[in-house]
Amino acid sequence: MASATTPVLPLGRAIRARRKALGLTQAALARYAGCGLAFLYELEAGKPTVRLDKVLAVLEVLGLTLKLEPGRVPLTVSATASPDAEKP
């Protein structure tokens, strides 16, 4: 689907890994994120064209954030810090 040189495949892999770590099925995650099962399957497989609003909904359910930086740097997906982590 996506070539190894595109940033979409690592995004899909990060989403799949987080979903599995949380013990969620694709069907459950799709339901919680309000997207279709086919969309989630394609996202995890690295489909190069996906709807950003749906991607962001999936990331929110998984507690992940998408970090954008200027320049040509690799895509970064990271777990969202809990509110308690910011307290001194």
N, C-alpha and C positions, 0 to 999 in steps of 0.2 A: 504494500500500500504506500507508505512513505519511505523515502530513501533514508539511509542511515545518516546522511548529511543534513537533514532538515531537523529543526528543533521540535517538531511535532511528535516524533517517536519517543524521545525522552519524557515529554509531558505525559503521553499515554502510559508509559511504563511507571512513572511516578504515581499517577492516579491509580493504576492497578495495584501497585505495591501497597499504597496507603489503604485502599479499599479492603484488600486481603488482611492487612494488619489489624483493621478494625472489625474483621469478621463479617463483612457485609457481602452479600451476593450482588451481582450486577443488577438483578431485578429490584432488590431493596434500595440500592443507591439511586437507580433511575427514578423510583417512586419518590424518595425523599427529595431529590433534586428537581423533580417536576419535568423530567425529560423522558424520552422514549428509550427502551432497551436497545434498539438498533443504534441510536445515537451514541449511547455509552459504549457499546461494543466497538463501534467505529473509532471513537475517541481513544479508547485503550489500545486499539490496533495501529494508531498513528495516522488516521485519515488526515490529509493535508488541508482540507477545507471543512471547518466546523463553525458553528455559531458561537460567538464570543459570550453572549449572555448565558447560554447553556453551559459552556465551559466554566464560567465563573460560579454558576449555581452548584455545579458538581464540586468545585474546589471548596466552596463555602461549607457544604455538608461534610466534607472530609477534613475540615480544619486546615486547609492548605491555602497559601497565598502565592500569587504570581508576581515576581519581582521584575520590573523593567528598568534597564539601565541604558544610558546612551552608548553608542558604539556597537561594534559587532562582537558581542560577548555571548557565550552560551546561555540558553534559557535556564532559569533557576526556579525551582518549585520547592517551597519549604513549609514546614508545619507552622501554623499560627501559634504565637506565644500565648500562653494563658494569661488572663488578667493578673493573677497572683505573681507571675514571673516578673512583672514590671514594678512591683512594690519593693521598697528597700528592705 
